Amino acid sequence: MLTLKGAGRVAAWTCIAVIAVLSLAPSETMVRTGAGGHVEHAVAYAATTFLAAAAYGRWRVVAGLLVYAGVLELLQHFSPGRTSSLVDYLFSAMGVMIGLAVLGLVARVLPQDRRG
């Protein structure tokens, strides 16, 4: 049976994989939400950070996702119709920080015996 932490890990890795696919897909196959690319970056990385940091611990996840966002942004240069953007990276990094902050708030609200 899958534990809550195990389900969180599966969800985190699923998000990480989805971000890679969406980041590196050619421009003609891109699907947008209508919220705008910068919002999409921030929300995707905030959710991924929240799930991954809750499942694995905060600081390694934050460092890893910041590097991951940068690598994916650089790799977009090789995807047809895509370009690398420092601003997109900064919105992804902001999403990482938002996810970390939300996790911190949730950890403060949950009773001590529910954390972990």
C-alpha positions as CSV (number, residue, x, y, z in Angstrom):
1,M,0.0,0.0,0.0
2,L,1.2,3.5,-0.9
3,T,1.9,5.7,2.1
4,L,1.1,9.5,2.1
5,K,4.8,10.2,1.8
6,G,5.1,7.7,-1.0
7,A,2.2,9.2,-2.9
8,G,3.8,12.7,-2.4
9,R,7.0,11.3,-4.0
10,V,5.1,9.9,-6.9
11,A,3.3,13.2,-7.4
12,A,6.6,15.2,-7.1
13,W,8.4,13.1,-9.7
14,T,5.3,13.2,-12.0
15,C,5.4,17.0,-11.8
16,I,9.2,17.1,-12.5
17,A,8.6,14.9,-15.6
18,V,5.7,17.0,-16.8
19,I,7.7,20.2,-16.4
20,A,10.5,18.7,-18.6
21,V,8.1,17.5,-21.3
22,L,6.3,20.9,-21.4
23,S,9.5,22.9,-21.3
24,L,11.2,21.0,-24.1
25,A,8.3,20.3,-26.4
26,P,8.5,22.2,-29.8
27,S,6.6,25.4,-29.8
28,E,3.9,24.2,-32.2
29,T,2.8,21.5,-29.7
30,M,2.7,23.9,-26.7
31,V,-0.5,24.0,-24.7
32,R,-1.2,27.2,-22.8
33,T,-3.7,27.7,-19.9
34,G,-4.5,31.3,-20.8
35,A,-2.9,32.5,-17.5
36,G,0.3,33.6,-19.3
37,G,3.7,31.9,-19.5
38,H,5.2,33.6,-16.5
39,V,2.3,32.6,-14.3
40,E,2.4,29.1,-15.6
41,H,6.2,28.9,-14.7
42,A,5.6,30.1,-11.2
43,V,2.6,27.9,-10.5
44,A,4.2,24.8,-12.0
45,Y,7.4,25.2,-9.9
46,A,5.5,26.2,-6.7
47,A,3.4,23.1,-6.8
48,T,6.4,20.9,-7.6
49,T,8.4,22.4,-4.9
50,F,5.6,22.0,-2.4
51,L,5.2,18.3,-3.2
52,A,8.9,17.5,-3.5
53,A,10.0,19.4,-0.4
54,A,7.2,17.8,1.7
55,A,8.2,14.4,0.5
56,Y,12.0,14.7,0.6
57,G,13.0,17.7,2.7
58,R,13.3,21.4,1.8
59,W,16.8,22.6,1.0
60,R,18.1,19.9,-1.3
61,V,14.8,20.1,-3.3
62,V,15.0,23.8,-3.5
63,A,18.6,23.8,-4.8
64,G,17.8,20.9,-7.2
65,L,14.8,22.6,-8.7
66,L,16.6,25.9,-9.1
67,V,19.3,24.1,-11.1
68,Y,16.7,22.0,-12.9
69,A,14.8,25.2,-14.0
70,G,18.0,26.7,-15.3
71,V,19.0,23.6,-17.2
72,L,15.6,23.2,-18.8
73,E,15.6,26.9,-19.8
74,L,19.0,26.5,-21.5
75,L,17.9,23.3,-23.2
76,Q,14.9,25.1,-24.8
77,H,17.5,26.6,-27.1
78,F,17.6,23.2,-28.8
79,S,13.8,22.7,-29.1
80,P,12.3,23.9,-32.4
81,G,10.6,27.3,-32.1
82,R,11.7,27.7,-28.4
83,T,14.0,30.2,-26.8
84,S,15.8,30.4,-23.5
85,S,14.8,33.3,-21.3
86,L,16.3,34.7,-18.1
87,V,12.9,36.2,-17.2
88,D,11.2,32.8,-17.5
89,Y,13.9,31.3,-15.3
90,L,13.3,34.0,-12.7
91,F,9.6,33.2,-12.7
92,S,10.4,29.6,-12.2
93,A,12.7,30.4,-9.4
94,M,10.0,32.6,-7.8
95,G,7.7,29.6,-8.0
96,V,10.2,27.5,-6.1
97,M,10.3,30.2,-3.4
98,I,6.5,30.4,-3.3
99,G,6.2,26.6,-3.0
100,L,8.8,26.7,-0.1
101,A,6.9,29.5,1.7
102,V,3.5,27.8,1.3
103,L,5.0,24.5,2.7
104,G,6.4,26.5,5.6
105,L,3.0,28.0,6.3
106,V,1.3,24.6,6.1
107,A,3.9,23.2,8.5
108,R,3.2,25.9,11.0
109,V,-0.6,25.3,10.9
110,L,-0.5,21.5,11.1
111,P,-0.3,20.0,14.6
112,Q,3.1,18.7,15.5
113,D,2.1,15.0,15.4
114,R,0.8,15.5,11.7
115,R,4.1,16.8,10.4
116,G,6.7,14.6,8.7
